[in-house]
Amino acid sequence: MQTDWLTLALGVLPAPPVALRAARAEGGDVELRLTGSDEHGLLVAVDALDAEETAAVTVALEPAGRGEYALIGTLETLGGEQDGLVPARLTVEEVLRWKKRPRMILDVPATVALVHGAAGSERAAPASVRLLDLGPQGVAFAAADGYRRGDRLRLGAVVDDQQLLIEARVLQVGRPVFGRCRVSCTFADDPVVNGLLDDADAA
């Protein structure tokens, strides 16, 4: 049975009209103005320039008394620019429980290997990538195109003298820029990652 992600998203979103801050799969933030919904997704207004550069977004939400969530979706413009804004549809692809904590902004070498099967065996030799940021349940890296939403992977890196080995799943793949794209992933709680983030917060 297919999950009705749109209904789940409407259950945690504030009532429109409301401004939402979203993280772009391509990197950086974008503001979306939620105006309503239809049977295909959420209806939003977005800055025309941002719309041209944004394919997928993650919206962090914190409904009163209900914990924290992240809404993952792809953005499609609908045309008809007005006052610098264009209407768009956000197709909801997933709604996750989320921990809202500061992310570490990085630029360090890392390796990524695609894995398959219950045993998590690697499909091929690890590829060299650049680790871009790290959060309590999310990580992003820059790599040559070749990753797809849903891919399972194993990421290894050294951050602040700590060895990381993260089993993650791809959530979003940004548009390629100069032959590389930003790949955003999610993973389960990791004590090493949490320790790094606690140290960064304290600093």
N, C-alpha and C positions, 0 to 999 in steps of 0.2 A: 504493500500500500504506500503510495507516494505521500510524503509529508507536505502539508499545506503551509509552506513557509510564509506566505503572505498573511494568512490569518494569525499566525504566531507573531509576526512583526507588528501587526495592528494591535495586538494585545499588550505589547510593551512600549509602543511609541506614544508620545504625547499627542493630544488632539490637534489637528491642523486648524489654522495656519501656525507654523512654528519653524524657527531656524534650527538646523541640525549641523553639527560639525562632523565632517567625515575625513578619514584618512584615505588617500588615493593609492591604488595599487602601484601607480607610477612613482610614488613618493610625494610627500607634502600633504597639506590639508586643503579641503575645499568646503565652502559653505553651501548647504542645500536648504531651500525653503520648501518644507513639506506643505503642499496645498490640498491634497486629497488622495484618493486611490480609485482604481478601476479593477476590472477582473484580471488584468494582466500584471499589475504592480502598483507601486507608489508613484504618485504624481508630484513632481518637484519642480522648482525653478532654480536655475543655476547660472552663474555668470557666463556670458558667451565664450570668453577666452578659456575659462576653466573647462567648459563643456567640450571644447575641441581636444583637450589634452587628458581627459579622464575617461577611462573605460570601465573601471570597477572601483568600488569603495567599501570601506568598513565603517559603520556608524556605531559608536559606543553609546549605550543607553543605561540609565540608572533609574528605573521606575521606583517611586516612593515605596519603601518597605518590601521590595521584591528582589533585591540583589542587583547584579549588573549583567548586562547582555551586550552582545555585539551582533549587528545585523550586517550580513555580507550580501552584496548584490552588484549587478552590472547596470551601467547607465547608458540610456539611449535617448538622444535628443529628438524632439518632436517638431522642431521648426517654429517659426513665428517669433523672432526676437522682439522684445519690447523693453525699452529703458535699460538696455545692456544685459537683460536676462533672457534666457530661452527656456521654454517648458521642456521637461524631460521625464522619462519613465525610469524608475529604479526597479528592476526585476529582482525580487528577493530570492536568493539562492540558498541561504542558510541563516539560522538564528542560533547563537551559541551563548552559553554562560561565559562570563568574562570577568577578569580582574582588572580594574582600572588602576594602573600604577604607571609611574614614569617609565619610559623606555630609554634604554641606553643607545645613543647614536654612535655608530661605529664605522670604521672603514678598515677592516683587517682581513687577511687572507683566511679562507676556509675551504673545506672540501665537502662535496655533496655526492652521495651515491643513491640512485634509485633502488628501491627494494621491492620484493614481491613475495607473496605466499605467507603463510602463518609463521614460518621460521624466520622471515625477514632477510632472506638471502639477497645479496646485491646482484643487480642485473648486469652491471658492467663496472669497469674501473671508476673510482671517484673522479669527479670533475673539479677543477679549481674555480672558485668563485670568490666574491668579496662580500663579507658579512656587513650589512648596513645598519641594522638595529636589532635590539633584543628586548623583549618584554616578558612578563611572567608566563604567558601562554602563547607568545607569538614571536616570530623571527622573520627577518627579510634579508634577502641577499641579491646581489647583481650577478647575472650569468648570461651566457649566450642563450638564445631562444631554444626551446626544446622541452620545456616543462608544461604540464597541463594541470588544470584544477583536478584535485582528487589524487594526484600522484603521491605515493608514500616515499619518503626519503630519509636518509641518515646524514646528518650534518655534523662535521667535526671542526673545531676551531680552538684556539687558545686566546682567552680574553682575561686581561689582568693576571697573567700567570696561572689561570685556572683552565684545565682541559675540559672542553665541552664535547659531549657526544649526545646529540638530540635526535630522537625519532619523531618526525613531523609529517604533516599532511599539507599539501599545497591548497591554499584557499583562493589566491588570485595571482594572475600573471599580467604584468603591465605591458603596454605597447613597447616594442623594441626601440631603443634609442642608441644610435651608433653601434649597432650590432649586439647590444646587451639589453636585458630587461630586468625589472624588479620583480622578484618572486616572493610573495608573502605566504607564510605558513603558520599553522597552529600546532601545538604539542601539549602533552599533559604536564602537570606540575613537575618541576625538576629542582631538587634541592640545591644543586650547584648554581643554576640560574637565579633562584631566589636569593641565595647568598650574595651573588654579584650585585643584584638590584638593591638589596639592603645596604651593602657597602656604598653603592652610588648615592642612595638617598641620604645616608649619614654624611657623606662628603659634601 
